[in-house]
Amino acid sequence: MKTEKIYYKNQFQTSCEAILIESIENGLIFDRSIAYPEGGGQIGDVGTLIRCKDGSEIPFYNTTKIKGRNIFLNDFPSIKIENQIVHHINSSFEFEKDEKFLIKLDHLKRAQTTLHHSGLHLALMVLEEMFSGIDKKIVGAKITDKYGRLDFSIDFKFTPEQIVNIETRCNEYIEKNIPIEVFPHPEENEALYWKCDNYIVPCGGTHCENTKDLKGIKIKRKSIGKLSERLIVEIPFNEQFLSLYSDSNN
């Protein structure tokens, strides 16, 4: 049985009721969840599991996915969909199958992670304008609530002038208030694309809905080897974006 991924329907929902379908070592699997699992470089959500029968609270410190179905599309990376989502816990409780829980998200951490994911895509969009095909040189990615980074296997270093130009171009897009869309592949609902302006890339992470949310973006670089370069994106806390998250648990 797969986990229904509520974040695909409403990524701003911060809680939901769910039924326990399986208990594994250090983890619980539910029939549905608002928690985004680690994947594509983005960290997994954290939060609290509340047992409906007694109100006890159990923190979950990470979210990952297991099982699922492999898909192979001509114009999309091979990925696994229809997974089960594991909410990782440190607990010695005994749990009963079909037990009801309330899953509550750490929405501050999710919001800032979401902004860094979209900010990283925006920076890559600008990089593509400057260095066509550089997306094929990506060898690593990490998206957290504190930063987003991309690692490239390239034989040159980003100059200070290029870093300033990337940040300037990002801010120009931000000032234009360009809508950001996430939409599915026509053949698979969980094969998703990210779109900003005319730039489209496959991505199933969480994202903001407009470039204006990325105001204050900072771009940095770091040398990580003779033939490797790291681009780092930092987004300041955005209280207005955080306010979009709803306590609805429908």
Buried (B, 14 or more C-beta within 10 A) or exposed (E): EBBBBBBBEEBBBBBBBBEBBBBEEBBBBBBBBBBBBBBEBBBBBBBBBBBEEEEEEBBBEBBBBBEBEEBEBEEBEEBBBBBBBBBBBEBEEEBEEEBBBBBBBBBBBBBBBBBBBBBBBBBBBBBBEEBEEBBEBBEEBBBBBEBBBBBBEBEEEBEEEBBEBBBEBBBEBBEEEBEBEBEEBEEBEBBBBBBBEEBEEBBBBBBBBBBBBBBEBBBBBEEBEEEBBBBBBBBEEBEEBBEBBEEEBE
